């Protein structure tokens, strides 16, 4: 029997309905836990902090303080420098690493391992739950910040959003937010399965994502930020001493950026699925 016939037999004989039902129940349960648990409060604070600051700015600033073009560049800086480099990164760090580390700390992971649930489904289900949670929180935060940022322009702001480039920018920002949660989420889910303390690896990843622009072009393509920055509607050039060492890479098409990021995250999740098959629980070590 060749590999093609083996694949057909696997897909034909696999209990897809059971797996779908298990995955749906797992995702529903995990999403409810992620939104309601106390540990999620700080993620809300990190996500909506810019919206609160922008709200105070809107209440105090007049419509002619800065031009629409200047505000567009400022919001692009807020999104790329805060949300992509800090907010979403640390939000996903807290949400996704706790998916498995939290079960170990609370000594409940063995209940999943003893249930008739494939471990690969456990990884996928927890990842989807973390993805839904972080995507909703940060998408709502970015949407609120964007709308508030142009509110003080009045009719001109509404015209920019609905009749100009604003709606396209908002769509792009929300899409990049979803991809950022996807990328960082897959990395931190894998970390939670192989590393007991994710702080040091997270610092290494943060440094890699921040300074990837000084790496050779081939290595830059293994950075999540490489794809995210090219999908942003407004580019922010490198400034300061970092600009002296920046290696300029030819931009890639949008479809290639999205597919490249998805392929990178898929490879990480496949590794996580293989890793959990070898995982053994030891609560004494934690």
C-alpha positions, 0 to 999 in steps of 0.5 A: 500500500503506497502513501496515497492509499494510506492517506485515503484510508486515514481520511475515510476511516477517521471519526471526523464528526467526533473530532469536530464535536470535541473540538467545538466543545473544547473551544467553547469552554476555553473561550469562556474561561479566557474571557472571565478569568481574573488573569485576563484583566491585565490584557484588557488594560494593555489593549485599551490603554491607547484608547483611553489616552486618545480619549483624553486627547480628543476631549482636550484637543481642537480639530485644527491642532494637526492635519489629517495627514499628521494624525494618520502618521501618528496613529500608524506609529501607535499601531506599529510601535505599541500594538505590534511590538508591545501590546499584542506581543505581551498580550499573546504571551500572557494568554497563550503561554497560560493555556498549558502552563496554567493547567500544569500550575493548577494541576488539571492537565492530566484530566485532558490527557486521561480523557478520550481526546487526541492530544493534537486536538487539545493543542488546536482547540486551546490555540483556537480559543486563545486566538479568538480571545486575543483577536476579539480584545485587540481588534476591539481596542484597535477599532476604538482607538482608530475611531476616537483618533479621528473623532475630533476632526468632526465632519472631515474625520468622517469624510476621511473614514467613509469617503477617503482612505480611512476605511481601507486603513481600518480594514488593514489594521484589523487584518494585521491585528488578527495575523499578529495574534495568529503569529505570536499565539502559535509561537507562545503555544509552542513555548508553553509545551517545551519551556517551563519559564517562558520569560527568557525565551520571550525576551529573545523573541522580542529582541528578534522581532525588534531588531530583525531589520538588521538581519540578512534578507533570508533571516528576516523572513523568519520574523513575524514582524517582517510580514506584518509591517509590509501589510500595514497601510502606512509605513514607518521608516526606521529612525535613529541609530537603527536606521544606519544598520537597517538591511533593506529588503525588497517588499513582497506582495500582500498575498505572499506576506499573508501566505508566508506568515500562515505557513510559518505559523502552521509549521510551528503548530505542527511542531507543537502537535508532535511535541505534545505527543511526547509530553509527560506531566510532572507536577512536582517540578512546578 
